Structures are given as structure tokens and as C-alpha cells.
Amino acid sequence: MGNVTITRTDKGFADRNRRYRILLDGEEVARLRPDESWTAELTPGSHECEAWLDFTRSPNVTVSGDATTRLELEPRYGMRDPRILIHPHRYLDLRRVG
């Protein structure tokens, strides 16, 4: 069995006091504040991870239940940036590391 670890690594002021919702295979499994991490054991096969904040979210990231995967999560741009209205599905950046 593999696992996935998601770490929220905010470097700025955006959403400092907000929790990002973490979804695994469409179900909410955690809420992360800045500098918090969440780890889960995975069953074999592929799984979908994503993060949400209000109407914004990250693109889905597919992870394998047969491997160990590390992901980092942070906002791509500030809440006052007009891109948040044009691309709300890209406000949060969920990406592989290592």
C-alpha cells in the first residue's frame, strides 16, 4: 500500500486564517491551515486529490495507491487578482514534490 501527504505551504498573506478543504476521491478528508500536513494510507489503484476554498479549487491530481506521493498546496495569486473570477478552478496550486 502507498500513501499520500499534502502540505499547505502558504508564503503570503492570502487565506492565512482560512482552512483549505482536501478531497480524496470526491470526499472531504481534511482541512488544512498554513504549514499543516495531512497523510493517508491508500488502497491499490489510482486516486484523485483536489483542494477547495469557497468557489475556488485546484486542478485534480491523480496519485497511485501503490506509491508514496508528496504534494504541496498554496494559492497561485491573491484574492484581489481578477484571474480568480476567470479561472476559479486554478486558484489553488496542488503539485507533486520530490
N, C-alpha and C positions, 0 to 999 in steps of 0.2 A: 504494500500500500504506500501511496505517496501522500504528500501534504502540500498545502498552500499557506503562505504567510503574506499578509498585506500590511504594509506600514504606511501610515499617513505622515508625510514629511513636509508640511507647510513651511514655507520660508518667509512668508509675509504676513500682513495683517488680515487678508481676506479670510473670512469664515473662522477666525480664531476661536470664537466661542460657540461654534456650531459643530454638530456631530454629522459625519458623513455616513449614510446607510450603506452597508455592504450586503450584496445579494450573491448567493451561490445557487446556481440552477433555478433562479427566479424567486427564491425565498430569502427574506431578510435574516441574516445570521449574526450581524454585529453592527454597532455604531461606534465610529472612531472619532476621537478628538485629536488635535495635533500631537504628534510624537507618540501615538499609541499604535500598537500592533495587534493583529488577530491571526491565529493559526488554527487550521482544521485538518484533520485526517480525511483523506479522500478515498472513495471506493474506486476500483479499477474502471477505466473508461475516461471519456472526456467530460469536462465540466465547464460551465460558463460563469465567470465572475464579472461583476459590474458594481459601480458605486453611484449613489444618488444623493442629491441635495435639492429639496423642493422640486422644481420642474426641470432641473438640470441633471445631467448624468455623465458618465464616462462611456466610451465605446466598450462593448463586451470584449473580454479577454478569455480565450479558451485555454484551459490548463488540463494536463493529463493526470489522472488518478494513479498513474504508475511512476510518477517522478516527484521530486521536491521542487517547488516553484516559489520564487520570491517576487513580489510585486510591490511597487511604490505608488502612492496616491497623493496628488496635490492639484490645486487649481491651475488651469492654464493661463488665466488672465483675471483681472479684477472684476468685481461685481458691477462696476460702473462702465465697463467696456461694452460698447454696443454689440460686439460679437456674441455676447451671451444670449441676445434675442434671436440672432440669426442662426447660431449653432449651439442650442442648449444641450445637445447630445455630445458635445465635446468640451464642455466647461471643465469637467474633471478629467485629469490625466492619470490613467491606471496603466502602468507599463512594467514589463519584466526588467529585473536587475540581476546581475551576476551571471 
